[in-house]
């Protein structure tokens, strides 16, 4: 855990953020600035700065993020209508918090 990292603090329950889903490896919560009716962030508990910082031993982390996004889409009722998952990478790619996280958006009619 990085002590100054907001997502580390959320993942380790040091904020009052409502956690929608949690496993031993990750947490899921709503984005505070949603860009869709459903906008969730899937965040690993392990601090990894960005996609560029993934190590050889992080394959499982990425897999768990993607499978959790799929499961949350079903839980939120948008799996059949469609959804989008994406990473923002580095400042030029729109990354604002430097702790890897997967966005899952959808819910448009």
C-alpha positions as CSV (number, residue, x, y, z in Angstrom):
1,X,0.0,0.0,0.0
2,X,1.2,3.5,-0.9
3,X,0.2,5.8,2.0
4,X,-0.6,8.8,-0.3
5,X,-2.6,6.9,-2.9
6,X,-6.3,7.5,-2.8
7,X,-7.2,4.1,-4.4
8,X,-5.0,2.3,-1.8
9,X,-6.9,4.1,0.9
10,X,-10.2,3.1,-0.6
11,X,-9.1,-0.5,-1.2
12,X,-7.9,-0.8,2.4
13,X,-11.1,0.8,3.8
14,X,-9.5,3.9,5.0
15,X,-12.3,6.1,3.5
16,X,-16.0,6.0,3.7
17,X,-16.4,4.9,0.0
18,X,-19.2,2.4,-0.5
19,X,-17.7,-0.8,-1.8
20,X,-20.0,-2.7,-4.1
21,X,-17.9,-5.8,-4.4
22,X,-14.7,-7.0,-2.8
23,X,-12.4,-10.0,-3.1
24,X,-9.0,-10.7,-1.6
25,X,-7.5,-9.1,-4.7
26,X,-9.8,-6.1,-5.6
27,X,-12.6,-3.7,-4.8
28,X,-15.4,-2.3,-6.9
29,X,-17.0,1.1,-6.3
30,X,-18.9,3.8,-8.2
31,X,-16.9,6.6,-9.9
32,X,-17.6,9.9,-8.2
33,X,-17.7,11.6,-11.7
34,X,-19.7,9.2,-13.8
35,X,-19.7,9.3,-17.6
36,X,-22.6,6.9,-17.9
37,X,-25.6,5.8,-16.0
38,X,-23.4,3.0,-14.6
39,X,-19.7,3.9,-14.1
40,X,-17.8,1.6,-11.8
41,X,-14.1,1.4,-11.0
42,X,-12.5,-2.0,-10.5
43,X,-9.3,-1.5,-8.4
44,X,-6.7,-4.0,-7.3
45,X,-5.7,-3.9,-3.7
46,X,-2.1,-4.3,-4.9
47,X,-0.6,-0.9,-5.8
48,X,0.5,-0.8,-9.4
49,X,1.0,2.7,-10.7
50,X,-0.3,2.2,-14.3
51,X,-0.6,-0.4,-17.1
52,X,3.0,0.6,-18.0
53,X,4.1,-0.7,-14.6
54,X,2.6,-4.2,-14.8
55,X,5.1,-6.9,-14.0
56,X,5.4,-10.4,-15.3
57,X,3.7,-11.6,-12.1
58,X,0.6,-9.3,-12.6
59,X,-1.2,-11.4,-15.3
60,X,-3.6,-12.6,-12.7
61,X,-4.4,-9.1,-11.5
62,X,-5.5,-8.0,-14.9
63,X,-7.5,-11.1,-15.4
64,X,-9.3,-10.7,-12.1
65,X,-10.1,-7.0,-13.0
66,X,-11.7,-8.1,-16.4
67,X,-13.7,-11.0,-15.0
68,X,-14.9,-8.8,-12.1
69,X,-16.1,-6.2,-14.7
70,X,-18.0,-8.9,-16.5
71,X,-19.6,-10.1,-13.3
72,X,-20.5,-6.5,-12.2
73,X,-22.1,-5.8,-15.5
74,X,-24.4,-8.8,-15.0
75,X,-25.1,-7.7,-11.4
76,X,-25.9,-4.1,-12.6
77,X,-28.2,-5.5,-15.3
78,X,-26.2,-4.1,-18.2
79,X,-24.5,-7.3,-19.5
80,X,-27.0,-7.9,-22.3
81,X,-27.5,-4.3,-23.4
82,X,-23.8,-3.7,-23.5
83,X,-21.0,-2.0,-21.6
84,X,-17.5,-0.8,-22.1
85,X,-14.3,-1.5,-20.1
86,X,-11.1,0.4,-20.4
87,X,-7.9,1.5,-18.7
88,X,-6.6,5.1,-18.9
89,X,-2.8,4.9,-19.1
90,X,-0.6,7.8,-18.0
91,X,-1.6,11.5,-18.0
92,X,-1.8,11.8,-21.8
93,X,-4.2,8.8,-21.8
94,X,-6.5,10.4,-19.2
95,X,-5.2,8.6,-16.1
96,X,-5.8,10.9,-13.1
97,X,-5.1,8.6,-10.2
98,X,-1.9,6.7,-10.5
99,X,-3.0,3.3,-9.2
100,X,-4.1,1.0,-12.0
101,X,-7.9,0.7,-12.3
102,X,-10.4,-0.6,-14.9
103,X,-13.5,1.5,-15.8
104,X,-16.7,-0.2,-16.6
105,X,-19.4,2.0,-18.1
106,X,-22.8,1.3,-19.6
107,X,-26.5,1.6,-18.9
108,X,-27.5,3.7,-21.8
109,X,-30.9,3.0,-23.2
